[in-house]
Every structure is written in C-alpha cells, then in structure tokens.
Amino acid sequence: MDNAKVLNNNVVIPSIGIGFWQVRSKKQVVTTLSHAYETGYRLIDTASAYGNEKEIGEIIKKLGIPREELFITTKLWNSDQGYQSTLQAFKKSLKNLQLDYLDLYLIHWAVQDKYLDSWRAMEKLYNEGYIRAIGVCNFQISHLNHLISNCNVVPTINQIEYHPYLVQNNLHDYCLNKNIQVEAWSPLGQGQLLNDCSLQALAEKYNKSVAQVILKWHMHKGVIPIPKSSNPERIKENFNVFDFSLSDEDIVMINKLNENRRFGPHPEHFHLIF
C-alpha cells in the first residue's frame, strides 16, 4: 500500500496522519509529536479549536524537525468564519505554529451564510502561496455542491467522521467523482469499534490489532485515516499497517458493519452543539 496520495492540485500528502484533538498539555504534545515523528508519521492534524497550535509549533522547533518533512494541517473555527476574520484567524494560526506557510487549511464546519466568504479568503491565501492546499471538514453533499458552484478552487480534502459503523457511501462516492480526497476523523469510532466481535476475529486472522485492521480498511478504500493517540505504543501500532493487506471479502464484510452511527455531532445540526 502506497504511503502517500496525490491531491487534485498535485500536492502529495501522506496516506495516514496523527491527530491532536484533546492533546492539550505541553507534555502530551511533546510525547505525541516526538513518538509520532520517530515512528514515521509526517502528517500532523490540528485545529485552532484544539488549543494546541502554539505548543505544536514550539515542539517542532525544539525537536529540530525539518519543515519540509512535515505536512501540517490546521482548521478555521466557526466563530472565525467570514472573509476578513478568516484572514486574521489564519495569520494567528500561522504565528502560533511558527510557520511561514501551511500545507493544508480546512474549514472546520459548514457555517451557513459564512463558509463561502471563508472559502474566498482561503482561495486568496492559497493563490498567494501561504497555503499549499485548501479543503473542508464535515461538509455534506449539499454544502459541497453550493461551494463548488460558487468558487474557483475545488476543495482538495473533505475530512469527515468515517469508520466501519459510519460508511458514508453517497458522500464518499460524490467526493471520488469530484476528485476530493476523503480524510477520516475518529477512524476508530473513538475506540468504540475495538470491541466489535467481527473485527476482533479479523484481527486474529491477520495477526494484527483491531485498530490496525480498521485503519487498513480505510486505506484500502482510499481514505486517509487520522487516528489520535498520545500513547507511544498505540502511536506505533497505528502506523504499522503497511505490511499486510485485507482480502476483498473481508473489506466487504467490514463495509456491512455500517449502522450509520455517529460518535460526533451531525454536520447538519452542529450549530445546536457548538
């Protein structure tokens, strides 16, 4: 399995990343980032809402990791959406991360009446060379249709909740058709899928962990998983998925575990929660 993918603007992105949601303390950031880099992760996924951009920036500098080796993603939060406020929020994120440019900038949620203006600001930053690729998170087909019909740059990424209990076939197929790469947040269902009997049986069959089987399933389906862990052993385990393949039959079996079950908020109702 190839360890990189090519986005629709020809930017190369690693095929698995490390997520920094709920990795808040400087100690946790140090542990997670240092072990992830040592293991082989190069895709770092954070967001302004996670509250750890500054710590990540400091640790990258402290560890002396060459900038060109990393693919760094952060996200625009809901309260910062709008044209001017997006430009300001991006500038703040870049400063916190101590970077000259960003590899990927994403709109975190589709805030109605604002995400088009946010996107136009991101197009400006992209065209000026401050961002190598721009994309979205948690966009449904209706959001993507509206965005694409009113913008100049098609999103390179749609990062969504995606795992064996939530196989969003229609959305995934739409993104494939539009050449939009799908990334998966909560690819392990926030740990809930690790107790699934069918997945446990497959893990035994392949002599791998349940997490490794699930992450490999994502990769077989062309999805970039972004597992989150600050545990050094799990960080290593989650990355160790390049030395085996799942059979077509087993991929179909995992697909059938779908329950349309979310562990995070529904994108159509996020405004009721945030």
Protein Blocks (a to p, Z undefined) as FASTA:
>chain_A
ZZbdcdfkopacdfbdcdfehilbfklmmmmmmmmmmnopabdcddfklopmmmmmmmmm
mnopafklpccdddddfklgcjklmmmmmmmmmmmnopabdfbdcdfbacehklmmmmmm
mmmmmmnopafbdcdehiafklmmmmmmmcfbdcfbdcddddfklccfklmmmmmmnopa
cddehklonommmmpmklmmmmmmnopafklmmmmmmmmnopacddddfbfklmmmmmmm
mlbccdfklmmmmmmmpgoiafbdcfklmmmmZZ
